[in-house]
Amino acid sequence: MVMKRRDLFAAGFGLVAAAGSAAAQGGPVRTHALSLLGEPSLPRDFPHWPWVNPDAPKGGEVTLTGLGSFDSFNPFILRGTPAIGLSNLYDSLLVESADESSTEYCHLAEWVELPADRRGVSFELREGARWHDGRPVTAEDVAWTFEALRTHGRPFYRSYWADVTEVVAESPRRVTFRFRSDENRELALILGQLQVLPKHWWEGRDFARPLLDVPLGSGPYRLERFEAGRSLTLRRVEDYWARDLNTRRGTNNFDAIRFEYFRDATVAFEAFKAGQIDFRTENVARNWSTGYDFPAVRRDLVKRDTIRHELPTGMQAFVMNLRRPLFQDARVREALVHLFDFEWLNANIFFGLYARTNSYFSNSELASSGLPQGREKEILEGFRGRIPESVLTTEFRLPTTDGSGNNRDGLRRALELMRQAGWTVRDRRLVNAQGQRFEFEILLNGATFERVALPFVQWLGRLGIEARVRTVDPAQYQVRIDGFDYDMTMEVLGQSLSPGNEQRDYFTCARAREPGSQNVIGICDPAIDELVEMVINAPDRQELIHRTRALDRILLHHHYVIPNWHLRAFWVAFWDKFGRPERSPRYGLGFPDSWWVDPARERALAEARRGL
């Protein structure tokens, strides 16, 4: 389950709920929380999240980074480039616990009810929930939001909610979703993630079009002001209806959150060093190792920290677009994998800080390894003849080098695979039987990954492959990705500990043809379609693990991507004006939700910066 991008054991398999006597009698279950992996750890009356400071002071402002530009405050559709930070404007039915995997607690909804047949879910809204204009949040708002997103929103919503047959506002505060079957174990949970929008505000506006009207929300912040494409400021809502709820106590502590946009990451880093930006997460190993030797760091005015997490890291990779004939032969794709020298990159560019990614479900128990055994092998045997034979006979291992940059073994293996696929080297150029050159473009979103792509281009050139790097701004990049207008790009396929409905958007035939889907690879394979449905409808946790590992193996042995690397921690840097809880949640960073501006630190920082 991923939504932004993450069994009902009360009466058989499915969602674990805080079940009462009704569950024991086979009746509906009324609960304050839902979980896919075990009993929710917090009771209905828990006072606040365990990782927050409930007495954190409110106040102060924080300035954060945006990259590129924006031209819309509608982040739910394909058209336009939406501003960041807009999720702070809206409330969801349930709120995910950042300390428990795949567990959500009531927020906008006061209760969740699961029927005895598990073919639906009902949410009863809190009586005091209201929009910023004072009007109540209603079940009709929920139903309208669902239909608007499914009809006009990004394709993701249609795949994510494909098993919902109907949504009905049964009363002003009760909304019910009905399901196609009782097999989709996570559907109630992902409906709880729905960010509810105000039907009355959208009346007279076209939901399918970008807009820069200041949107109406119900969340902890409202949009105070903006300069189109350059900046926006969110202001904390003083009379926020949920400010004293356990799901909000100790969070949303900043009076204002400002986003300043920069054209590229290099300029954004310079702005941070100059004190224009207060906090940044670092994702460039070179910067982390060598870029923080500036006066504010030496004077201890800028702090750095490595915050460990337990999040699955998914798959970051160079993705080959199978819609291009050039990449439709698996031998060609495997050859390109052999030409990528991760060990050289890690030693010479990444300061040895990264681990190689060798699974679509890396850093989790869902990742496959070794040869398939037991139930996992039994699942794969059912696909024999429709999947690569190597899935059952050969352990998947990425090629490794000595890091010297002299990848002779990789070149030899790649050349052999290319020859098998009909490509030969002629006059130092790789050509096919018709004399056409093997050439393609690597599309990048900003200059950060040029230092990875350019060495890769050189390695490809040793085999006579002509590759070009094309770097575009974030807005143009998104348009090209949504339209599948690329040969190869770098992409992240995020995963959670409970994969489910989002796998349709990543890997199935229906999404390969739908512009704006997350099937950036262009996978269309009936066997994978079938296994994705098996993952979604797994009857229990152990079977989910077996089925997910089987899916992982098939994806890996098709060599759809050139896997990159991952890190099991957050790298953060910030000007020393903040207070923060004693610990971070297991599955999140905790910023900006649970940090706050410490008045004493802020005053000391302001005084010290006068001397810089």
C-alpha positions in Angstrom: 0.0 0.0 0.0 1.7 3.2 -1.2 0.1 6.6 -1.7 2.4 8.8 -1.5 2.5 7.0 -2.2 1.6 2.3 2.6 -5.6 -10.4 8.2 -9.5 -8.6 8.5 -8.7 -10.9 11.4 -11.8 -9.9 13.3 -13.7 -12.4 11.2 -11.2 -14.3 9.1 -8.5 -12.6 7.1 -8.4 -9.0 6.2 -7.9 -5.9 8.3 -7.1 -6.2 11.9 -9.5 -3.9 13.8 -10.1 -3.2 17.4 -13.0 -5.7 17.4 -15.6 -6.1 20.0 -18.4 -8.6 20.7 -20.0 -8.0 17.3 -16.9 -9.5 15.6 -17.1 -12.6 17.8 -20.7 -13.0 16.7 -19.9 -12.5 13.0 -21.5 -9.0 12.9 -20.1 -5.7 11.8 -17.0 -4.3 13.5 -17.0 -0.7 14.7 -13.4 0.5 15.4 -11.1 3.5 15.9 -8.2 2.0 13.9 -7.4 -0.4 11.0 -4.2 -2.4 10.5 -2.9 -4.9 7.9 -0.1 -6.4 9.9 -1.4 -6.8 13.5 -3.5 -5.3 16.2 -3.3 -1.5 16.3 -1.0 -0.6 19.2 -2.8 2.5 20.5 -6.2 2.5 22.2 -9.1 4.7 21.1 -8.3 7.2 23.9 -4.6 7.5 23.3 -3.5 11.0 24.2 -1.1 11.7 21.4 1.4 10.0 19.0 4.2 8.4 21.0 6.9 10.2 19.1 5.6 13.8 19.5 6.0 16.4 22.3 2.4 17.2 23.3 3.6 20.4 24.9 5.6 21.7 21.9 5.2 25.5 21.6 3.4 27.0 18.7 4.9 29.8 16.8 7.7 30.8 14.4 8.2 30.3 10.7 10.1 27.9 8.6 11.3 28.3 5.0 11.7 25.2 2.8 12.7 24.4 -0.8 10.7 23.9 -3.9 12.3 23.0 -7.2 11.2 24.2 -10.6 7.9 26.2 -10.5 4.2 25.7 -10.2 1.1 26.9 -12.0 -1.7 25.1 -10.2 -3.2 24.5 -6.7 -4.9 21.3 -8.0 -2.5 18.4 -7.3 -5.0 15.7 -8.1 -5.0 15.9 -11.9 -2.6 15.4 -14.8 -2.7 18.9 -16.1 -0.6 21.6 -14.7 2.4 21.7 -12.3 1.0 21.7 -8.7 2.6 23.6 -5.9 4.1 21.6 -3.0 2.8 21.5 0.5 -0.9 21.5 -0.4 -1.5 18.3 1.6 -1.4 20.5 4.7 -4.7 22.1 3.6 -6.8 19.0 3.7 -7.8 16.3 6.3 -8.1 12.6 5.5 -10.6 10.2 6.9 -7.9 8.3 8.8 -4.3 9.2 9.6 -1.4 6.8 9.1 0.7 6.1 12.1 4.4 6.7 11.3 5.4 4.3 14.1 3.4 1.3 12.9 3.4 -0.2 9.4 0.1 0.0 7.5 -1.9 1.2 10.5 -4.3 4.1 10.4 -6.3 5.8 13.2 -9.6 7.8 13.0 -9.2 11.4 12.2 -11.9 13.2 10.1 -13.9 10.0 10.7 -14.8 9.3 14.3 -15.6 5.6 13.6 -14.9 3.0 11.0 -17.4 0.2 10.5 -16.6 -3.0 8.6 -19.6 -5.2 7.6 -19.8 -8.8 8.4 -19.3 -9.8 4.7 -16.2 -7.5 4.4 -17.5 -6.2 1.1 -17.4 -2.5 2.1 -16.6 0.0 4.7 -18.4 2.9 6.4 -17.0 6.0 7.9 -18.9 8.2 10.4 -17.6 11.7 10.4 -16.8 13.8 13.5 -19.6 16.2 14.4 -17.2 19.2 14.8 -15.2 18.7 11.6 -15.5 21.9 9.5 -14.0 23.7 6.5 -12.1 26.9 7.0 -15.2 28.9 6.0 -17.1 27.4 8.9 -19.3 24.9 7.0 -19.4 21.3 8.3 -17.5 18.5 6.4 -20.2 16.1 5.3 -20.5 12.6 3.9 -21.6 14.2 0.6 -18.2 15.9 0.5 -16.6 12.5 0.9 -18.7 10.9 -1.8 -18.2 13.8 -4.2 -14.4 13.8 -3.7 -14.2 10.1 -4.4 -16.2 10.4 -7.7 -14.3 13.6 -8.8 -10.9 11.9 -8.3 -12.0 8.7 -9.9 -13.5 10.5 -12.9 -11.1 13.4 -13.4 -8.1 12.7 -11.3 -4.8 11.1 -12.2 -5.0 7.5 -13.5 -3.6 6.3 -10.2 -6.9 6.8 -8.5 -8.8 4.6 -11.0 -6.4 1.7 -10.5 -6.1 2.2 -6.7 -9.9 2.1 -6.2 -10.8 -0.2 -9.1 -12.6 -2.6 -6.7 -15.0 0.0 -5.3 -18.4 -0.4 -7.0 -20.4 2.3 -5.2 -20.1 5.2 -2.7 -23.2 6.4 -0.9 -23.7 9.3 1.5 -26.2 7.6 3.8 -26.6 10.5 6.1 -24.9 13.9 6.6 -22.2 12.2 8.7 -22.1 8.6 7.4 -20.6 7.5 4.1 -20.4 3.9 2.8 -18.2 2.4 0.1 -19.2 -1.0 -1.4 -16.6 -3.4 -2.8 -16.6 -5.8 -5.7 -15.6 -8.7 -3.4 -14.2 -9.4 0.0 -10.7 -10.3 -1.3 -9.1 -6.9 -1.5 -7.6 -6.9 1.9 -6.4 -3.3 2.0 -9.2 -1.4 0.3 -10.8 -0.1 3.5 -7.4 1.2 4.6 -6.6 3.0 1.4 -10.0 4.6 1.3 -9.1 6.0 4.8 -6.3 7.9 3.1 -8.8 9.9 1.0 -8.2 13.7 1.4 -11.6 15.1 1.5 -12.4 18.2 -0.7 -15.3 20.7 -0.3 -18.0 20.1 -2.8 -19.5 23.5 -2.3 -16.3 25.3 -3.1 -15.7 23.3 -6.3 -19.2 24.0 -7.7 -18.8 26.3 -10.7 -15.1 25.3 -11.1 -13.8 22.7 -13.6 -12.0 20.0 -11.5 -10.2 18.8 -14.6 -8.4 22.1 -15.1 -5.4 23.6 -13.3 -6.3 26.6 -11.2 -4.6 29.3 -9.0 -7.7 30.2 -7.0 -6.8 30.0 -3.3 -8.3 26.6 -2.3 -10.6 25.9 0.6 -9.5 23.2 3.0 -10.2 21.8 6.5 -6.6 21.0 7.5 -4.2 22.6 9.9 -2.9 25.2 7.4 -4.5 27.5 4.9 -2.8 29.1 1.9 -2.1 32.7 3.0 -0.3 34.2 -0.1 1.7 33.2 -3.1 3.7 34.4 -6.1 2.9 32.1 -9.0 5.8 29.9 -9.9 8.1 31.4 -7.2 6.8 31.0 -3.6 3.8 30.3 -1.4 3.2 30.6 2.3 0.9 28.4 4.4 -0.5 29.9 7.7 -1.5 27.8 10.6 -5.2 27.9 11.3 -5.6 29.2 14.9 -9.1 27.7 15.3 -8.4 24.5 13.5 -11.2 22.1 14.4 -8.8 19.1 15.1 -6.1 21.0 17.0 -6.8 19.1 20.2 -7.4 15.6 18.7 -4.9 12.9 19.6 -3.9 12.6 15.9 -2.9 16.3 15.9 -1.7 17.1 19.4 2.0 18.1 19.4 2.1 18.5 15.6 1.8 21.4 13.1 3.7 23.7 15.4 4.9 26.3 13.0 2.9 29.5 12.6 3.9 29.6 8.9 5.5 27.4 6.4 7.0 29.1 3.4 8.2 27.4 0.2 10.7 29.2 -2.0 11.2 27.8 -5.5 14.6 27.4 -7.2 15.3 26.3 -10.7 17.8 23.6 -9.7 19.2 21.8 -6.7 22.6 23.5 -6.8 21.1 27.0 -6.4 18.8 25.6 -3.7 21.8 24.4 -1.7 23.5 27.7 -2.0 20.3 29.4 -0.7 20.4 27.0 2.3 24.1 27.9 3.0 23.2 31.6 2.9 20.4 31.1 5.4 17.5 31.6 3.1 16.3 28.0 3.7 16.0 26.6 7.2 15.9 22.9 6.7 17.0 20.4 4.0 17.1 16.7 3.4 20.3 15.7 1.6 20.2 13.1 -1.2 23.6 13.6 -2.7 26.5 11.7 -1.2 29.1 14.2 -2.4 27.3 17.1 -0.8 26.9 15.1 2.5 30.6 14.2 2.5 32.2 17.4 1.3 29.6 20.2 0.8 29.0 21.2 4.4 32.3 22.8 5.2 31.1 26.4 5.3 31.3 29.0 8.1 27.8 28.4 9.6 28.7 24.7 10.0 32.1 25.4 11.5 30.5 27.8 14.0 27.8 25.1 14.9 25.0 27.3 13.6 24.0 24.6 11.1 23.4 21.1 12.5 23.6 17.8 10.6 22.1 14.5 11.6 21.7 11.0 10.2 18.3 9.7 11.2 17.8 5.9 10.8 14.5 4.6 9.5 12.8 1.2 8.9 11.1 2.1 5.6 11.2 -0.2 2.6 13.4 1.5 0.0 11.7 0.2 -3.1 13.5 0.4 -6.5 15.4 3.4 -7.8 16.7 2.6 -11.2 17.5 3.6 -14.8 14.2 2.6 -16.4 14.0 1.4 -20.0 10.8 2.3 -21.8 9.4 -1.0 -23.3 7.2 1.0 -25.6 10.4 1.7 -27.6 11.3 -1.2 -29.9 15.0 -0.8 -28.9 14.3 -2.2 -25.4 11.8 -5.0 -26.1 14.4 -7.8 -26.2 15.3 -9.0 -22.7 18.9 -9.8 -23.8 19.4 -6.2 -24.8 18.1 -5.0 -21.4 20.4 -7.5 -19.5 23.4 -6.3 -21.6 22.8 -2.8 -20.4 22.7 -4.0 -16.8 26.2 -5.5 -17.2 27.6 -2.2 -18.5 26.6 -0.3 -15.3 29.5 -0.2 -12.8 27.9 0.6 -9.5 31.1 -0.3 -7.5 33.1 2.4 -9.4 30.4 4.9 -8.7 30.1 4.0 -5.0 33.9 4.3 -4.6 34.5 7.4 -6.6 31.3 9.5 -6.4 29.3 8.2 -3.5 32.1 7.9 -0.9 31.0 4.3 -0.2 27.8 5.4 1.5 25.2 3.5 -0.6 24.1 -0.1 -0.8 23.2 -1.7 -4.2 19.5 -2.3 -4.7 18.7 -5.9 -5.8 15.0 -6.0 -5.2 11.8 -4.1 -6.1 11.0 -4.5 -2.3 14.4 -3.7 -0.9 15.0 -3.3 2.8 12.0 -5.4 3.7 11.0 -9.1 4.3 9.2 -9.0 0.9 12.5 -9.0 -1.0 13.3 -12.2 -2.8 16.7 -13.9 -2.4 18.4 -17.2 -3.3 16.4 -19.8 -5.2 12.7 -20.1 -4.7 11.6 -22.7 -2.1 8.4 -24.1 -0.7 5.3 -22.1 -1.3 7.1 -19.4 -3.3 8.4 -22.1 -5.7 4.9 -23.6 -5.9 3.4 -20.2 -7.0 6.1 -19.8 -9.7 5.6 -23.3 -11.0 2.1 -22.3 -11.8 3.5 -19.8 -14.3 6.1 -22.1 -15.9 6.2 -21.5 -19.6 5.0 -17.9 -19.2 7.9 -16.5 -17.2 11.7 -16.7 -17.8 12.9 -20.2 -17.0 15.8 -18.6 -15.0 13.2 -17.5 -12.4 13.0 -21.1 -11.2 16.6 -22.3 -11.9 19.0 -19.4 -11.3 19.5 -17.1 -8.3 19.2 -13.4 -9.4 22.4 -11.6 -8.8 23.5 -8.2 -10.2 26.9 -8.2 -11.8 29.7 -6.7 -9.7 33.1 -5.2 -10.5 36.3 -4.5 -8.6 35.6 -0.7 -8.8 38.6 0.1 -10.9 36.6 1.3 -13.8 38.0 -1.5 -16.0 34.8 -3.6 -16.5 36.1 -6.1 -19.0 33.9 -9.0 -17.8 30.8 -6.8 -18.1 31.7 -5.7 -21.6 32.3 -9.2 -22.7 29.0 -10.5 -21.3 27.1 -7.5 -22.7 28.6 -7.9 -26.2 27.6 -11.6 -26.2 24.1 -10.8 -25.2 23.9 -8.1 -27.9 25.1 -10.5 -30.5 22.5 -13.0 -29.5 19.9 -10.2 -30.0 21.2 -9.4 -33.5 23.5 -6.5 -32.8 27.2 -6.4 -33.8 30.0 -3.9 -33.6 30.9 -2.3 -36.9 33.4 0.5 -37.2 33.2 0.9 -33.4 29.5 1.3 -33.6 26.8 -1.1 -32.4 24.4 -1.7 -35.3 21.7 -4.2 -36.2 21.4 -6.2 -39.4 19.9 -3.2 -41.2 22.9 -1.0 -40.2 20.9 1.1 -37.7 22.8 2.3 -34.7 22.0 1.5 -31.2 21.3 4.9 -29.8 18.9 6.5 -27.2 18.4 9.4 -24.8 18.5 9.4 -21.0 16.0 11.9 -19.7 16.8 13.5 -16.4 14.8 15.7 -14.0 17.5 18.3 -13.0 21.3 18.2 -13.1 21.9 16.2 -9.9 22.1 12.8 -11.6 24.2 14.0 -14.6 27.3 12.9 -12.7 25.9 9.3 -12.6 24.4 9.3 -16.2 27.5 10.8 -17.9 29.9 8.0 -16.7 27.2 5.5 -17.8 27.2 7.1 -21.2 30.9 6.5 -21.4 30.6 2.9 -20.4 27.9 2.4 -23.1 30.2 4.0 -25.6 32.8 1.4 -25.1 30.4 -1.1 -26.7 29.6 1.3 -29.5 26.3 2.5 -28.0 25.4 6.2 -28.6 23.6 7.5 -25.5 22.8 11.1 -24.9 21.8 12.8 -21.6 18.9 15.3 -21.8 18.2 17.4 -18.6 15.0 19.3 -18.4 13.2 21.3 -15.8 10.7 19.5 -13.5 7.6 20.8 -15.3 8.8 19.6 -18.7 10.0 16.3 -17.2 6.6 15.6 -15.7 4.8 16.3 -19.0 7.2 13.9 -20.9 6.9 11.2 -18.2 3.1 11.4 -18.2 3.1 11.1 -22.0 5.7 8.2 -22.0 8.0 10.4 -24.1 11.4 9.0 -23.2 13.8 6.2 -24.0 15.4 5.8 -20.6 15.0 7.8 -17.4 15.8 7.5 -13.7 12.7 6.6 -11.6 11.8 5.5 -8.1 9.1 2.8 -7.6 8.3 3.3 -3.9 7.0 0.3 -1.9 5.6 -0.3 1.6 5.5 -3.3 3.9 2.0 -4.1 2.5 2.1 -4.0 -1.3 -1.4 -4.0 -2.8 -3.6 -2.0 -5.2 -0.8 0.3 -6.3 1.0 -2.6 -8.0 -1.7 -2.4 -10.7 -0.5 1.1 -11.5 3.2 0.1 -11.6 3.1 -3.2 -13.6 -0.1 -4.0 -15.4 -1.1 -3.9 -19.1 -4.1 -1.6 -18.5 -1.8 1.1 -17.0 0.9 0.6 -19.6 -1.4 2.3 -22.1 -2.8 5.0 -19.9 -1.0 8.3 -20.0 0.0 9.6 -16.5 0.1 6.1 -15.0 3.0 5.0 -12.9 3.8 2.1 -15.2 6.8 4.1 -16.5 8.5 0.9 -17.7 5.6 0.0 -20.0 5.2 -3.6 -18.7 2.4 -5.6 -20.3 2.6 -9.3 -19.4 -0.4 -11.4 -18.6 1.5 -13.5 -16.1 2.5 -10.4 -14.2 -1.1 -9.1 -14.4 -2.3 -12.3 -12.8 0.4 -12.3 -10.1 -0.4 -8.6 -9.2 -4.0 -9.6 -8.6 -2.8 -12.5 -6.4 -0.7 -10.1 -4.3 -3.7 -7.7 -3.9 -6.0 -10.6 -2.9 -3.6 -12.5 -0.7 -5.6 -14.3 2.1 -3.0 -13.7 4.9 0.3 -12.1 5.7 2.5 -15.1 5.0 0.9 -15.7 1.6 1.4 -12.0 0.8 5.1 -12.4 1.5 5.3 -15.5 -0.8 3.3 -13.9 -3.6 5.3 -10.6 -3.4 8.6 -12.4 -3.5 7.4 -14.3 -6.5 6.4 -11.1 -8.3 9.8 -9.6 -7.3 11.6 -12.5 -8.9 9.7 -12.3 -12.2 10.3 -8.6 -12.5 14.0 -8.9 -11.7 14.6 -11.7 -14.2 13.0 -9.7 -17.0 15.7 -7.1 -16.5 13.3 -4.2 -17.0 15.5 -1.7 -15.1 19.1 -1.1 -14.2 19.0 -1.0 -10.4 20.7 1.9 -8.6 21.2 2.1 -4.8 19.6 3.0 -1.5 20.2 4.4 1.9 18.6 3.3 5.2 18.6 6.7 6.8 17.6 10.3 6.3 20.4 12.9 5.9 19.2 16.2 7.3 20.8 19.6 7.8 19.2 22.6 9.5 19.9 26.0 11.0 19.9 25.7 14.8 16.5 27.2 15.6 14.5 24.1 16.1 13.3 21.9 19.0 12.4 18.3 18.2 11.0 15.2 20.0 13.4 12.8 21.7 13.0 10.3 18.9 11.7 10.1 15.3 9.0 7.7 14.3 10.1 4.3 12.9 8.7 4.9 9.4 9.1 8.6 8.9 11.3 11.7 9.5 9.0 13.6 11.8 9.7 16.9 10.1 8.0 19.3 9.8 5.0 17.7 11.6 6.5 17.3 15.1 9.4 19.8 15.2 8.9 23.3 16.5 10.8 26.7 16.6 12.6 27.0 19.9 12.4 30.8 20.8 15.7 30.8 22.8 17.6 29.0 20.0 16.1 31.3 17.4 17.2 34.4 19.3 20.7 33.0 19.8 20.9 32.1 16.1 19.8 35.6 15.0 22.5 37.1 17.2 25.2 34.8 16.0 24.3 35.3 12.3 25.1 38.9 12.6 28.7 37.9 12.9 28.8 35.8 9.8 
